């Protein structure tokens, strides 16, 4: 019998059992019936109260830690102790060029100003969204037209809030009025009083080494109620506005992701002095990069990384954490040391980023990242930002299926498989660590439809090289006619050295008046390299016209230089030809490294669905049954 009450249980039934055992062992309750109505109810009450208390203590302890907290306010508070500010909602941004035609205006002004906050509208899924421009722009009249180029628009409206400083209130905070405010657009100004015209703009705190007693900075944080708020320095670390000063806060409040994709814009504002004018708008880049506020799981993941980085860039994770927190448009990030390049480059750190709102970073965005890292890197280390290096994968897919197990036609099964592969590429292969895993691909194909019995997938990888019709044209475009194409997997080598490794059949071009292709030939005495050549196909053999590069098995590279196609060889408006140079990987898995990205191109892939004869005819079907070969 229990003489001491067991208080370690959390389960209701076990708590009640412990209470009953304890009371039965007491002299005053020797003859009591603990299953009787009265005492049973009392025991239920005691057990319930104890159960609630235990749960409350358990929940309270969980909320004290970043990994286990479930309430957003607690997660935000834990992240704050690590120096991390959760990312706010981001409004979609677009770039347009607008021409105002003043030909019908009697006396048009010499200049025209597009004021900050001018309204534009756009329809997305039949829903109208308001966009505004963030920066005021003034242009001159030229040929009766005002041309505003590269105007950045952001979805939402400008909201403005004013507060009066009262230093009697300890640690006074100034709160933004919307939980979905876009803090990347935040502008904070301070003036002496309501009637003052001169305002001083404060910048957000980023580096303690740059903050002095006269530094006009503010700190940003998110409170437990999910509102962002700002506060100022104490007079020693940052300027402390005096009592009575007026703080003005402006920010964009938008609809998050809803307006992503907007690409047709209408000017909904007006200009002074040009009544009767007309305007036309050309979209330079559609609205993109709209995001919802950072999720709990994202905060849990990023906050420790930011804390570990300690606002300095030493390891690759440090670089990623700093870029993620300081550059909201960053999607996937790859960072590696120059010593890992094919040609080692010591003293440099290479960075590649997939932006959310575009395929490659603009020059202005690269400059922004360089400035972000400038004071956080080791002085002897140079940061170099590279664009992504895409490698495209085509797949030859052959599935065997039992028509008795499905109502779909052959064509419908092929369509379903094609969509499965496209989804896999978009969801799995869109980041720098997105590995094409052959077993995963066959598995998702096999479960696409219950009738599919087996699948064979043969991948091929290819890269693009745009060759201009002359070196002068390439130079004028800021490009080169020399290429080093680095592939993410080793090349498959046939046992016959006369077999070509390279295939460019999808991109023939004219050279020396003949239809030609890129291929390769053996180099006597070398097992590591082959010549890259231009050749013409013949009825019995290929005619080699010129050596234009080298294939290197160890480095997984194909180099091209020293040739230009004939004028007019390309199609479209480009003065050149786009070469698709494909090779078969030696492995069925394809793993990108450094700044490489891989993706499946279903348009150039092959999908075949064949009735499995053994599944439908049994042993009789095995007589004429054929399997899919490993290579085409």
N, C-alpha and C positions, 0 to 999 in steps of 0.2 A: 504494500500500500504506500501511496505517496505521502510523505510527511512534509515535503517542501513543494510549493507550487511551481510547476514548470512554466516558464514565461518565454520560451524560445519559439513557440509555435505561432504560425500565422493563419493557418486554416481554421475556419469557424468550427467545424466538427471536432477537430483535435483540441482546440481551446476549451470547448465545452466539456470534452472528455477529461481534460486535465483538471478543470474546476471540480467536476464531480468526484474524481479520485481523491483530490485534496480534501474536500469536505467530508467524504466518507471516513477519512482517517482521523477526523477530529472527534473528541469525546462528546461534544455537545450535539453531534448529529448522527450518533450511532444507530438509532432506530428509525431514521427518516427514510421515506421512500423518495429517492431523487428523480424517479420517473413520473411521480405524481404531478397533477396539473399545476399546482401552485409553484413548487420548487422548480419544475421544468421550465416554466415561463421565466422565472427569475434567472435561471442559468442561461436561457436564451438571450436575455437582456445583457447579462454580464459578458457573455461570449461575443455578442454583437458589438458592444462598446469596445471591448479589447481588440476585436478584429478591425474596426474602424481606426482605432488609434494606431495599430500596427501598419495599416495601409497608408495612413497619412504620413507617418514617419518614413515609410518606404518611398512614397512619392516625393516627399520633401527632399530626401537625400538624393534621389535621382535627378531632381531639378537643380541640384547644386553642381552638377558636372556637365561639361559640354557634350560628351558622348551620349549621355542618357536623358538629358532634358528634352521635354516634349513641347513645352509652352514656348512660343517664339520669343516672348519678352525675356525669358530666362536664358535662352540660347544666345540672344543678342548681348545680354549682360555678360555672360561668360566670355563671348568673343571679344567684347570691349576690353576685358582684362588682359587679353593677348594682343591688344593694339589693332584689332581688326574692325573695320566698319563694313557692314553688309551692303552689297550693291543695291542701289535703288531701282525702281522701275525705269526703263530707258525707252524714250519715245523714238519711233522710226524717223530716219533722216533721209532726205532726198536732195539731189542737186539739179537745178534747172538753169536755163538761160532764157531771159525774157527780152523781147524787142518791143518797144513802144513806138508806134508809127505816128508821127506828128505832122504828116503831110497836110492834113485837113485843118490844122490849127493855124489861126491867123498870125499870131506872134508867139511862137513857142519860146520858152526860156532857154538860156544857154546851157543850163545844167538841170538835171532832174534827180531827185533823191527818193530812193526806196527806203522808207523808214523802218526801223526795227519794229517787229510785231505786225507788219502788213500781212493781211490774211489771204490765203490761197485755199482752195477746196479741191477735193478729189473723191471719187467714188471707188469703194472697194466692196464687192458683193452687194451692190445696190445701196450701200450705206455711205452717207456723206461724212467726210472727216475734214476738220479744219487744220491747216498747216500755217505756220508763221515763219518769217525769216528772223534770224537772231541778230544779224549785223546790219547796221545802216550803211547803204551804199549810194554814192553819188557818181553819175556819169555825165559826159558832155554830149551835146547834140551834134551828130554827124550825119549829113545827108538826110536831114529831117527825121532821124531815128535816134532813139536812146537804147543802147544795148547793154543790158545787165548780164554779165557772164558768170557762170559758176556760183549762182546764188544758192546757199544752203538753206533748205527748209526743214522744219521739224514739226512733227504732228503734235497738236495740242494748243493750249492757250497760255498766255503769260499771266501768272498770278503774282500779286504784289501785296506784301504785308509790312506794316510799320510797328515798331515797338519803341518805347521810351526807356532809356537806361535808368535803372534804380539800384545803385550800389549798396543800399541798405539791405536789399534782398541778397542773402549769401549765395554765391555761385549761381547767379542769375543766368537762365537759359532762354533762348529765343526760338520758339518752335515753329516749324513749317506747318501749315494748316491742312495738308493732305498727306495721307500715308503713302500715296502713289506719286509723290513729287519726284521729278527727274533731277537728282542732285548734281548731275553732270552739267546742268545749265544754270546752276545757282550763281547769283550775283548778290554780293553783300556790300552795302554802302552805309557810311556813317556821316551824319552832319550835326552841327552844333545845336540846332533847334528846328522847329517846324518851318520857320520862315527863312532859314539859311538856303542860299543858292549853291554854295560850294559843298560838294559831297566827295568823300574820299572812299575809294574802292579798296576793300580788303580781299586778300587772297587766302585760299585754304591752306592750312598748315600741311607741310610735307616733310620737312627736314629740320630737326632741332638745331643742327649746326649753323643754320642760316637765320635763326630767330634771335633777335636782340630786343632790348627794351623799347626801341622805337619801331619795331617791325609791325606793320599793319596786316596781321593775320587773324584768322578765326579757326576754331576747331569744330569739326562736324562729328556728330554721333547720332545713333538711333536709340530712342528710349524704350522702356519696357512696353509702352503702348503702341509701338511700331511707327511713331512719328519721328522724323528727323529734327534735330535741333542744333543750334550753333551756340558757341560761347567764345568769349575773348580771353586774352591774356591777363596776367595779374600785375602788369606794369614792369616786371623784371623780365619775364619771358613773354614778349608781345605787348602791344599797346593795350591799355585798359581804358575804354571810353568812360568819361565822367558822367555823373548823374545828370539827367536832363538831355543828354545827347539822343538823337533819333536814329534808330537802326532800320534800314530798308532792306527787305529781302525779296528778290525776284526769282522765279523759277518757272519751268514749264510743267503743266499738268496735262497729261495726255491719256491715251487709251492703250498703252502698252503695245502688245503685238497685233492688235486688231487692224491697223492700217499698213502693216507690212505688205509690200507689193504694189502700193499705189504708184501709178506711172503716168497718169494724165491729170494735169493740174490746170485750174482756172483761177485767174487773179480776181479776188473778191474785194480788193481795196480800191483806192482812188489816188490820183496824183493832182497836186495843185498846179493850175496854169496850163493844163493840157486837155481841157474838156473837149470831147469829140474825137480824141485820139483812139487808136485801136492797139491791141497788144496781142502778141503771139508767144507761146511758151513751148520750148523744146526741153524734153526731159533728158538730162545728161546721165543720171543714175536714179533708178526707181527707189522708192522708200524701202528701207531695210534696217536691220539691227534693232528693231523694237523688241524689248524683252520685259518679262515680268520681273518683279523684285526677286532677289536671291532666295532660293529655297533653303529650308533648314539643313538639308543634307549637304548642300553646297557650302553653307557657312561652316558646318562641322568639318568639312574637308579642307577648306581654304584657310581658316583662322589659324590652325597650328602651323601651316606652312609659312604664313606671314610672320608669325611669332618666331619661328626657327630662323627665318631670313634676317630678322633684326634690322631690317631696312638697309641691308648691305648685300651685294651680289657677289657670292663666292662660288657656291655650288650651282648646278643646273636648276635645282628646285628653288634656289633663291631668286634666280632670274625669272622663273615662271611666276613665283608669288608676287614679285614686285610689278611685273608687267600686268598680271591679272588684276591687281588692285588699282593700278594707276592708269590702265588703258582698257576701258570697258568694252571696246570693240574687238578685243582679242578672243578668238575661238580656241582652236588647238594651237599649242606652242611646242616647238622643238628647240632644244639648246644642246650644243655639243662643243667640245674643244677642238681647236684647229689641228691638234696632234692626231685626231681620228680621221682626217681627210686622206684621200689616196696619196696626195702629196702633202706630208705633214707641214703644218703651218703653226708653229709655236707662238704663243703670246696673243693669240686671237681667240675670241669666243664667237661662235656663229649662232645666229638666232633666225628662226623661221616661224611665221605666224599666219594662220588662216583667219582673216578678219571675218566678222559676222556679216557685215553689210556689203561685202564684195569678194572677188576671188583673190585679189592681191592687194597689198597695202599701197596706198598712195605715197608720194614723196613727202607730203606734209605729215602723214601718219608716221612714217619712218623717222622723220625729224623729231616728232613728239616723243617717240620711244627712246631715241638717242638722248634727248634732254632728260627724260625720266631716269635713265640709267647713269647719266654722267657723273653724279656725285656719289653713286652707290657702288661703283665697281672698283676693283683694285687698280691703282694708277698705271701699272705696267701692262694691264690687259686692255685690249681694244675690242669693242663690240662691233660685229658686222652683221647686218640684217640681209638675209637672202630670201628671194621669193621661193615659193614652193616649186618642187621639181616633180611634175606629174608623170606617172607611168600608167598606161591604160592596159587593161586586161580584157581579152576576148575569151569566151569560153565556148567550147564545142560540147554541147550537152546531149546525151542520148539516154532516154529513159525507156524502160520496158514496163508495160502496164497490162492489167487484166480488165478488158472491157466489161466483163460480167459484174464488176464491183463498182461501176460508176455509170452515171447517166450523161457524163460529158462526152462530147465528140473529141476526136483526135486534135482538132484545131483549138478547142477550148482548153485541153490539157496543156498544149504548148503555150497558150496565152497565160495560163496560171503559173507555169514554170518561169516564164519570162518575167512576170511581175514579182515572183519570189526572189529571183536573182537581182532585180532592180532594187527591191527593198533592202536586201542584204548589203548591196553596195552603198546605198544612201545611209543606212543606219550603222554599219560596222566599219566601212572603209573610208570614212570621211575625215579621219584624224591621222596624225603622224604615227600613232601606235596601232593603226588599223591593219591587221595582218589578214591576208587572204589565206584562210585555212580550208584545205581541200575537204577534210572530214566534215567540217561544219556545213559546207556548201552541199555536199551529197546528202547530209542528214536533213536539211531544210527542204531539199527537193523531194526526198522520199516521203515527207509528211505533208507535201502540198496537196495530195489527193490520195484517198484510201486505196485507189486502184494501182498506184505506182508500186512496182515490186523491186526495182533496182534502178540505179542511175550511174552513169559514167560521165565524168567532167574532165575535159582536157583543156587546161589553160594555156594561153599564149600572151606574151606581153609585148607592147609596142610603145614607141615614143615618136613624137613629132619633131621634125626639123624643117623650118621654112627657109628654103634656099632662094635668095633673090637672083634676078636675071643678070645682075652685075654687082661687083664689089662696091661701085660708086653708089648704086641705089641702096645697098645695105648700109653703107656709111651714112647716107643722108637720113635714113630711118633710125639711126643710132643703134644699128645691129651689126652682126658679123656673119659672114658666110662660112665661118669655121665653127665646128661644134664638137663637144665631147659629151656623148650621151651615156649617162651612168644608169644602169639597170639595177633593180632591187634583188635580183636572184642570179645565180650562176647560169651560164648558157648550157643547153643540152648539146653534146657532141656526138655525132654519128661515128661509127667505127670506120666508115669510108671517108678519108680526108678530102675527097673530091665533092662530097655533099656540102651544099651551102648551109651555113648557120643562119644567115640573114634572109628575110623575105620582105619584099616591098611591092608585091603584086597589086596591092590596093591603090598604089600611087605611082603609076607610070609617068614618065616625063620625056620630053623631047631633048635629045642631046646630039649634036653633030648631024641634025636632020633625021634622026632615027628615034623610034620609040624604045626607051631604055629603062633599066631598073637598077637598084642598088643590090649588090650581092657581096660575096667574099670568096677568096681562093686561099689555098694553103701557101705557107712560106716554108720552103725547104729547110729542114734542120730546126724548125721551131715548133714546139708543142704548146706554147703559151699565147702566140699571136697569129693572126691571119691578115691578109690584105683585104681591105674594103675596096670594091671595084664598081665601076659602071659597066654594065654588060647589056648586050642585045640578045634576045632569045632567037635561036635558030631552029630549023626543023629537026636537026639531029644533035646539035650541041650549042652551047652559049658562046658568043663572041665577046671577049673581054676588050673594052675600049680604053679604059684608063684606071690606074690605081689612084684612089682619092682619100685613103685613110687607113686606119688600122683597127682591128678587133683584138681586145685584150681579155683573156679568160679570167685571169687573177683579179683584175680591177673591175671586171664586169662592165667594160666600157666599149663604145664604138665611136671612133673619131672620124670626122669628115672635114675636108678642106681642099682648096685648090680647084674647084670646078663651079661652073654656073650653067644652068639650063639655057636652052635657046630662048630668044625673045619670043614672047607669046606662048611659051610652053605651059604656063599655068592657066587656071580657069578663074573666072570672076574678075575682080578689079585689082588684084594684087599682081605686082610685077615679079613673079616668081612661082615656085611650086612648093606645096606642102608634102613632104615625104613622111610616110608612115613606115617606120623601120621596125619590124617585129622579129622576135626570136622566141624559141621554145625554152621555158625554164627547165633546169635540170631537176628541180624539186617541184612537187605538186603544191607546196605551200610557197607563198610569196610574201616576204617580210620587208617592208620599207625601213630605211634608216636615215638619220640626219633629217634633211628637208624633203625627203621623198614622200609622195602620196600615191596611193594606188586606188583605182576605181574600175569597175566593170562597165564596159560599153556594150549594152545589149543590142544596139543597132547593128553592130558588126559581128555579133556572136551568132552561133548556130544552135538551134533547138529542134530536136527530133524526138517524136514519141512513136514507139513501135509496139504493136501487140505482142505480148510474150506468148509464144506458141506452146511452150511447155505448160504454162498456167492454164491455157484454154483447151489443149488437146492431150495433155499428159505425156506418156512415153512416146506416143506417135509424133508429137510435136518436136521431140528432141532430134529426130532424124534430119530435119532441115534447119535446125537451130544454129544461129551464128552469133558469136559474141562480138563486142565492140573492141577494135584494136587499140593498143596503148597510144599509138601515134597515127596521125592522119595518113 
